[in-house]
Amino acid sequence: MDNFYDGNNCQEHAVEAFLAASRRMIEDGKPEQAERILRQALTLAEKEAGKVSALCGLVLVDLMRLLEAEGRSEEAEPLWERIREVMVEYIELHPDLLVSGRK
């Protein structure tokens, strides 16, 4: 299974809906609900695309930001490592994207 996020399948749309809902919860001052939604989105993204996928990376960034905003930096720290793994995997799969933007 390719772990590239393309936004074209039903599960990816579900994850996008979870992300939108979590952002609304944050805006409404409900971080606990936002965290619960983000963790559900992460579980779905991992199942759909793999633990080191761009789809998981999207969720991990939002979850990490939420935890940091809530003063939970120690919990956010391991998410940074996972985000790094996603970035490395993405770069290895798509090195042409890095080169094509340089002149």
N, C-alpha and C positions, 0 to 999 in steps of 0.2 A: 504494500500500500504506500503510495507516495504521500509524504507528510506535508506537501505544499498546500497552503490554504488558498482556495480559489473562490470561495463564496458561492459555489454553485449547487451544493447539495442540501438536502433537507436538514441534516444534523448541523451543518454549519450555520444555516439560517436560525436554527433553534439557539445555538450558542450566541449569535448576534442579538437575538431577542433577549436572552438572559443578560447580556452586557448592557443593553439599553435599559432594561428593568433595574439593574443594579445602580446604574447612573441616576435614574429617577429617585431611587431610594436614598442615595447619598444627597441629592439635591433637597429631598424632603426631610433630611436630618434623621434618617433611619439607617445608620451604618450596620447595625446587627443584621437587619434584613438583607442589606446589600451584600454583606459577607456571605450569608447563607446562599444567596443566589449565585454569587461568584464561585463558590465551592461546587455548587451543582453544575455550573457551566464548565468548570475545570474537569470534573468527572466525565461529563459528556464529551468534551474536546479530547481528553485522553483516550477515551474509548473509540471515538470516531477517527482520530487522526494520529494518535500516538503521543507519548509523553514528551517527545522532543519535536513538536510540530509547531508551525507558525500559528495555527489555531490556538494551541495551548499558550503560546507566547502572548497572544492578545489578552487572554484571560489572566495570565500571570502578572502582566503589567498592571492591569486594573486592581487585582487583588493586592499586589505589593504596594501600590499607591494608597489604597484604602488603609492597610495595616500601618503604613508609615504615618498617614494623616491622623490615625487614632493613637499615635505614640507607641506603637507596638513594633519597634524597629527590630527587635530580636527575632520576632516571628517573620518579619519581612525579609531578613537577610538570606535565608535559604532560597527564597523565591528569586533573588538576584542571581544566584548560581544557576537555577533552572533557566532563567531568561538568557543567561550567557550561553548555556548549552544549546538552546533553541537558535540563537544567533549564529553560533559556530556551525551548527548543522545546516542552517539555511545558506550560509556563505559557501559551505562545501558543496551543496547541491546546486547552487546558482552563482558560481564565481563570475560569470559573464556580466551580472548585474553590477558588480563593483567596478569592473573595468570600463563598461560602456559609458558610465557617467563622467569619466576622466577625459581630459583633453590634453 
